[in-house]
Amino acid sequence: MPLLHHAVIRLAEVCGDVVVVIGPDAPEPPMPFGAPVRFARDATEHEGPLAGAYAGLHAVLTEHALIAGGDMPDLQTAVLIEMLRVAPEAPAEIVALQDGSRFRPLPCVVRVGPATEAAHALLHGGHRRLGDLLEALRMAVVDEPTWHALDPDRRTLFDVDEPPDLQPGER
């Protein structure tokens, strides 16, 4: 199964609508059967994760959006559900996971309106990192003990940056 399918399946378990951001000229990749997937397109190639999030936010039809990477095959639904539970109750525009003394930009839950505006301003200011969005918005945090109890192996934070990150059967 392609790497992206793992992430899409996990997101579809907690979201009624999954938006996959692809390049401006990229063909739409095949998706897992039955997954509620729509596609959004980056305006230009290679502008970074913040631009991808911005493109995806324009396609979202809800007040909150769960943002995750297509290279995150082991998202744990219990952690995602907790993040989605916190979002409407928090006086914040973004919910992130605590990881030691820092906060992870992925996965995160954002209030679509404020996050879209902040991403637009950041992009026009030359920023490309998704982490800059954490700094631009009021943040609520799911503390490490809480999400770690839901994901003792910390698989939610696993992403595949290099082929050796994959298990032998996933290549």
Backbone as a ProteinNet text record, in pm:
[ID]
protein_1_A
[PRIMARY]
MPLLHHAVIRLAEVCGDVVVVIGPDAPEPPMPFGAPVRFARDATEHEGPLAGAYAGLHAVLTEHALIAGGDMPDLQTAVLIEMLRVAPEAPAEIVALQDGSRFRPLPCVVRVGPATEAAHALLHGGHRRLGDLLEALRMAVVDEPTWHALDPDRRTLFDVDEPPDLQPGER
[TERTIARY]
84.3	0	89.5	62.9	143.9	138.6	246.1	260.9	145.6	108.5	1.3	-129.9	-154.7	-279.4	-291.7	-181.9	-186.8	-236.9	-179.9	-220.3	-365.2	-405.7	-543	-642.5	-611.8	-700.9	-717.4	-607.3	-615	-694.4	-671.8	-746.1	-894.5	-926	-1066.6	-1139.1	-1064.8	-1126.8	-1182.1	-1129.7	-1172.9	-1230.7	-1217.1	-1265.4	-1362.2	-1469.1	-1564.9	-1519.7	-1418	-1369.4	-1217.5	-1146	-999.8	-957	-874.9	-821.8	-674.3	-634.6	-494.9	-442.2	-333.3	-273.7	-167.9	-178.7	-82.6	-26.7	79.3	142.6	50	83.6	-4.6	-30.5	65.5	49.9	50.6	51.9	60	-71.7	-63.7	-187.4	-244.3	-374.6	-436.7	-400.5	-335.9	-298	-420.3	-415.2	-526.6	-534.5	-655.4	-678.5	-740.3	-732.8	-795.2	-944.5	-996.7	-1138.2	-1224.4	-1319.6	-1415	-1368.5	-1242.5	-1193.7	-1255	-1306.2	-1369.7	-1263.7	-1203.9	-1089.5	-1124.9	-1079.8	-1081.4	-938.2	-909	-774.5	-773.8	-667	-639.1	-500.3	-473.2	-344.8	-265.1	-135	-43.2	-45.5	-28.6	-25.5	100.6	214.1	340.8	415.6	510.3	590.7	690.9	721.7	835	833	714.2	704.8	704.8	707.8	718.8	587.2	596.2	477.9	374.8	417.9	320.9	232.5	291.1	213.2	116.8	159.8	70.6	-47.2	-19.5	-128	-224.1	-170.2	-252.5	-344.5	-290.8	-372.5	-482.4	-448.2	-547	-654.4	-615.6	-713.3	-819.7	-782.3	-880.2	-987.8	-960.4	-1057.1	-1143.3	-1110	-1180.3	-1314.6	-1416.3	-1552.4	-1600.9	-1512.4	-1550	-1476.7	-1516.1	-1450.9	-1309.5	-1290.2	-1159.9	-1106.2	-974.7	-909.5	-797.3	-786.5	-676.6	-572.5	-452.3	-345.6	-243.5	-210	-108.1	-32.3	83.5	163.4	126.1	134.9	112.5	219.9	328.6	437.3	429.7	308.6	286.9	194.9	248.7	164.8	105.3	154.4	111.8	36	-33.6	-117.6	-211.2	-222.8	-308.3	-441.8	-548.5	-679.5	-715.8	-676.7	-709.9	-645.5	-524.9	-456.9	-526.8	-560.1	-627.9	-764.2	-836.1	-965.8	-949.3	-846.3	-821.2	-792.3	-712.5	-682.4	-810.1	-893.7	-1020	-1116.5	-1108.9	-1193.4	-1153.2	-1023.1	-971.3	-1000.4	-994.1	-1000	-1119.7	-1242.7	-1354.4	-1366.1	-1305.9	-1313.2	-1203.7	-1096.2	-978.9	-992.4	-945.2	-941.8	-815.4	-806.9	-686.5	-726.1	-631.2	-655.3	-583	-497.5	-423.8	-404.1	-413.7	-388.3	-270.4	-168	-47.5	-14.3	71.9	118.4	249.2	256.6	381.1	474.3	599.7	702.8	826.5	835.8	944.2	922.7	1022.3	1012	963.5	926.4	879.7	740	687	553.5	565.4	497.4	506.7	406.1	450.8	356.5	264.5	304.3	222	213.9	97.9	-29.7	-71.9	-163.5	-221	-365.6	-441	-578.4	-583.6	-639	-645.7	-789.4	-815.4	-938.8	-910.7	-990.8	-961.2	-945.2	-1037.7	-1030.3	-901.3	-873.4	-750.6	-623.3	-624.5	-505.5	-480	-585.7	-570.4	-513.6	-567.1	-516.6	-370.9	-336.9	-199.6	-104.4	-144.7	-59.1	-35.6	-139.4	-125.9	-23	-35.2	58.5	201.1	214.6	347.7	411.5	334.3	387.6	432.7	354	393.1	513.5	539	657.3	779.7	766.5	879.9	895	800.2	808.6	759.3	818.9	779.4	757.6	802	791.2	652.3	597.2	469.2	481.6	599.4	622.5	599.4	616	590.3	443.5	355.7	213.2	186	259.8	244.3	274.8	375.9	417.6	324.3	253	167.4	27.5	-12.4	-147.6	-146.2	-258.2	-271	-281.9	-201.4	-190.2	-244.5	-316.6	-353.3	-269	-239.9	-148.7	-212.5	-196.1	-225.8	-93.3	-89.5	38.2	86.7	216.1	278.9	222.6	201.2	144.3	6.9	-74.2	-208.1	-200.7	-128.8	-129	-41.6	60.6	146.6	68.4	-25.6	-110.6	-197.4	-232.1	-312.2	-225.7	-96.9	-2.5	132.5	141.8	263.8	390	375.1	492.2	524	446.8	470.3	467.1	385.9	380.2	315.3	233.4	168.2	269.5	385.3	486.9	578.9	565.9	654.1	625.6	730.4	717.2	831.6	809.3	906.5	979.4	1102.6	1183.4	1280	1321	1418.6	1370.7	1405.9	1364.4	1397.3	1511.3	1536.3	1434.6	1356.8	1254	1142.6	1125.6	1018.8	1054.8	953.7	973.6	995.7	1062.5	1093.9	975.1	856.6	743.2	674.7	716.3	647.9	715.3	830.3	904.4	844.6
-117	0	124.2	221.8	344	416.4	482.2	552.9	650.2	728.3	825.7	759.7	638.9	569.7	547.9	515.1	493.3	619	734.1	859.3	892.5	875.8	906.2	817.4	690.8	599.1	643.8	679	723.6	852.8	946.8	1073	1049.9	961.4	932.1	868.1	804.8	745	850.8	973.7	1077.3	1201	1209.9	1325.9	1280	1352.8	1317.9	1357.2	1442.4	1494.1	1506.5	1447.1	1453.2	1527.6	1631.1	1707.6	1673.5	1626.9	1595.1	1704.1	1768.5	1874.3	1813.3	1846.5	1796.6	1915.7	1891.2	1995.3	2048.8	2165.2	2229.8	2146.4	2067	1986.9	1836.7	1798.2	1655.8	1584.9	1462.5	1386.1	1348.8	1334.5	1293.3	1147.9	1120.4	981.8	898.3	768.7	683	682.3	677.5	680	548.4	518.9	396.5	397.2	283.2	271.4	318.3	404.4	449.6	566.1	607.9	719.3	849.5	933.9	1059.7	1164.6	1154.3	1238.4	1337.7	1461.8	1565	1614.1	1676.3	1725.5	1877.5	1935.4	2078.3	2086.8	2195.9	2210.5	2327.5	2301.9	2410.7	2508.5	2637.1	2737.5	2722.9	2693.6	2673.7	2558	2503.1	2391	2436.8	2348.9	2361.2	2487.7	2525.7	2643.7	2607.6	2479	2437.5	2398.2	2343	2290	2396.1	2516.8	2621.4	2652.3	2657.2	2682.2	2567.3	2444.8	2330.2	2336.7	2373	2386.8	2497.5	2606.8	2719.2	2675.2	2601.9	2551.8	2459.1	2372.5	2280.5	2351.6	2454	2527.5	2594.5	2636	2697.5	2599.4	2471.2	2369.9	2317	2354.8	2302.7	2372.3	2295.1	2346.9	2352.9	2325.7	2321.1	2429.7	2450.3	2551.3	2509.7	2381.1	2329	2233.7	2229.9	2136.2	2064.9	1937.5	1856.3	1849.9	1895.7	1897	1790.9	1706.3	1602.3	1584.3	1522	1496.5	1365.2	1363	1239.3	1135.8	1179	1087.2	1044	1051.1	1012.1	890.3	770.6	652.1	594.9	636.3	573.3	667.5	764.7	851.5	764.2	794.6	716.1	788.5	721.3	785.6	839.8	772.4	821.4	957.5	977.5	1106.5	1213.1	1179.5	1275.2	1314.1	1218	1246	1339.4	1318.7	1407.2	1549.2	1563.6	1696.4	1763.8	1687.6	1741.6	1775.3	1702.4	1730.6	1862.5	1886.6	2006.7	2132.9	2122.9	2240.9	2332.4	2282.8	2377	2434.6	2368.1	2413.4	2513.5	2515.3	2596.3	2739.6	2836.1	2974.6	2995.1	2919.6	2919.6	2891.7	2917.1	2890.9	2767.5	2710.3	2591.1	2500.2	2370.5	2270.5	2186.7	2177.4	2102.2	2003	1909.2	1810.7	1857	1845	1873.4	1755.1	1784.7	1682.5	1730.7	1693.2	1744	1892.2	1972.8	2117.4	2192.5	2120	2186.5	2138.4	2196.6	2162	2124.2	2019.2	1967.1	2036.1	2078.3	2139.7	2038.4	1912.6	1807.6	1688.1	1631.5	1683	1801.5	1881.4	1990.9	2010.1	2078.1	2114.9	2266.3	2326.7	2472.5	2519.6	2641.3	2711	2765.2	2726.5	2750.8	2899.5	2983.4	3126	3192.1	3191.4	3254.7	3189.1	3057.7	2989.6	3026.9	3039.5	3078.9	3220.1	3312.1	3450.1	3455.8	3383.3	3384	3322.3	3211.8	3147.5	3241.6	3312	3407.8	3515	3573.4	3677.4	3623.7	3504.5	3445	3418.6	3363.9	3336.2	3464.7	3570.4	3697.9	3759.8	3717.2	3762.5	3674.5	3577	3492.1	3367.2	3339.1	3220.5	3097.6	2982	2858.5	2742.7	2759.4	2651.2	2647.6	2529.1	2513.8	2552	2533	2572	2719.9	2802.7	2945.6	2972.7	2884.1	2899.2	2880.2	2789.2	2768.5	2897.2	2968.5	3091.2	3208	3202.8	3314	3307.7	3192.7	3173.8	3144	3173.8	3132.5	2980.6	2917.7	2772	2708.8	2600.1	2509.9	2384.4	2318.2	2204.3	2081.1	1968.3	1839.7	1797.3	1795.3	1769.5	1627.2	1611.1	1483.6	1365	1376.4	1260.8	1219.5	1316.8	1284.9	1208.5	1263.4	1194.2	1069	1067.9	950	832.2	860.5	752.9	691.6	771	722.8	657.7	686.9	638.7	610.8	503.7	477	462.7	420.9	405	530.7	637.3	767.5	759.8	669.7	650.6	768.2	845.6	960.3	1058.5	1069.9	1164.9	1108.3	980.1	916.6	968.9	1012.1	1048.3	985.4	968.4	900.5	1006	1032.8	1129.8	1063.4	943.4	869.3	725	657.6	516.7	427.3	444.6	357.8	373.9	484.3	501.6	399.4	344.4	249.1	111.9	39.5	-99.6	-179.6	-294.3	-368.9	-394.9	-424	-453.5	-332.2	-208.2	-87.7	-18.4	-64.5	5.7	-12.9
0	0	0	-86.9	-88.3	46.3	78.3	205.6	230.8	130.9	146	187.3	139.5	172.8	323.3	389.6	534.4	605.5	570	633.4	600.6	475.7	434.3	509.5	522.2	594.3	739	804.8	945	957.3	866.1	870.8	844.5	751.5	719.4	837.3	926.9	1045.6	1140.3	1133.8	1227.5	1158.3	1028	952.9	844.4	826.2	722.7	584.1	576.3	450.4	461	367.9	367.6	241.6	260	147.6	134.2	16.1	-12.4	-104.7	-63.7	-144	-235.2	-364.2	-463.2	-541.3	-616.6	-696.1	-803.4	-858	-955.5	-1081	-1122.9	-1244.1	-1217.3	-1091.5	-1056.6	-1087.1	-1135.9	-1153.9	-1016.9	-1010	-884.5	-859.1	-746	-717.7	-682.2	-709	-666.8	-514.3	-464.2	-320.4	-276.5	-147	-96.1	-126.6	-161.8	-196.4	-80.5	-111.3	-11.2	74.5	62.8	144.1	91.7	181.3	139.9	106.7	-11.3	-46.7	-156.4	-134.4	-238	-253.8	-366.4	-391.6	-398	-345.8	-360.1	-422.7	-488.3	-556.2	-500.5	-481	-449.8	-566	-537.3	-644	-728.9	-665	-735.4	-670.3	-741.7	-690.5	-585.2	-492.3	-399.8	-313.6	-267.6	-181.2	-33.3	-2.1	136.6	200.9	322.5	389.9	428.2	457	490.6	369.8	250.9	128.9	102	129.2	112.9	208.2	333	430.9	387.9	339	293.4	179.1	83.8	-27.4	23.9	115.9	171.5	251.5	326.4	407.9	321	201.1	110.5	66.3	74.6	31.2	145.8	268.3	386	403.2	436.5	449.3	594.4	689.2	829.9	908.1	1032.4	1116.3	1156.5	1177.7	1218.6	1112.3	1101.5	1008.7	1081.7	1057.1	1108.3	997.2	1026.6	927.3	965.1	869.4	890.2	760	768.6	649.4	583.8	452.6	379.2	406.3	471.4	506.2	652.4	710.5	850.6	854.1	828.8	812.3	940.2	1056.4	1181.3	1273.6	1216.5	1298.5	1381.3	1507.9	1596.4	1615.3	1581.6	1583.9	1722	1827.8	1962.2	1988.6	1941	1958	1873.6	1750.9	1663.1	1720.7	1774	1836	1955	2034.3	2149.1	2101.7	1997.7	1944.1	1893.6	1824.2	1773.4	1886.5	1997	2113.2	2178.6	2188	2253.5	2171.6	2039.5	1952.2	1976.3	1978.3	1995.2	2136.3	2234.2	2372.6	2407.9	2331.8	2365.8	2314.2	2392.3	2343.9	2259	2151.3	2067.8	1923.7	1832.6	1690.6	1639.5	1724.2	1682.3	1802.8	1780.2	1883.9	1835.1	1919.6	1884.8	1995.6	1961.4	2059	2121.5	2254.1	2324.2	2305.2	2278.1	2261.9	2336.6	2463.3	2546.9	2571.1	2540.5	2562.6	2438.5	2334.2	2212	2174.2	2069	2020.4	1873.4	1834.7	1697.9	1605.9	1487.2	1393.8	1325.6	1323	1262.9	1355.8	1372.3	1327.3	1413.3	1360	1437.3	1393.9	1476.6	1443.7	1447.6	1342.4	1333.8	1313.7	1359.3	1320.9	1180.9	1085.6	944.7	912.3	956	921.7	967.8	1098.4	1146.6	1091.4	1074.4	1022.2	876.6	798.4	658.4	649.5	728.8	729.5	773.9	879.5	929.1	827.2	764.7	663.9	546.6	503.3	393.7	429.2	547.8	590.5	601.7	658	671.4	534.7	442.9	309	240.5	253.1	192.5	262.3	385.4	457.7	432.7	343.4	308.3	392.6	480.3	565	488.3	517.1	449.5	546.2	670.8	768.2	830.1	845.7	912.8	1060	1115.9	1255	1279.1	1175.3	1190.9	1220.9	1174.3	1202.5	1352.3	1415.8	1561	1636.3	1589.4	1657.3	1627.9	1515	1474.1	1534.8	1583.6	1635.2	1785	1850.9	1991	1992	2076.2	2073.5	2200.8	2181.5	2290.4	2270.6	2378.4	2371.8	2433.8	2365.7	2427.9	2489.5	2622.8	2688.9	2662	2677.2	2644.4	2722.6	2854.2	2924.9	2871.4	2831	2780.4	2649.5	2550.3	2421.4	2424.9	2508.5	2519.7	2578.6	2668.2	2722.6	2612.9	2512.5	2399.4	2291.2	2292.6	2190.9	2257.6	2336.5	2413.2	2328	2203	2116	2036.2	2057.6	1993.8	1840.2	1786.8	1641.5	1569.3	1638.9	1576.7	1519.1	1581.1	1534.8	1427.1	1396.9	1300	1159.5	1092.2	951.5	874	746.5	661	578.3	616.9	543.3	446.6	478.8	398.9	383.1	275.6	258.1	377.8	448	563	677.3	677.1	779.4	765.6	646.7	621.7	675.8	715	753.6	625.2	629.5	507.3	415.3	462.5	377.9	318.5	357.3	313.5	195.9	152.4	46.4	-88.1
[MASK]
+++++++++++++++++++++++++++++++++++++++++++++++++++++++++++++++++++++++++++++++++++++++++++++++++++++++++++++++++++++++++++++++++++++++++++++++++++++++++++++++++++++++++++

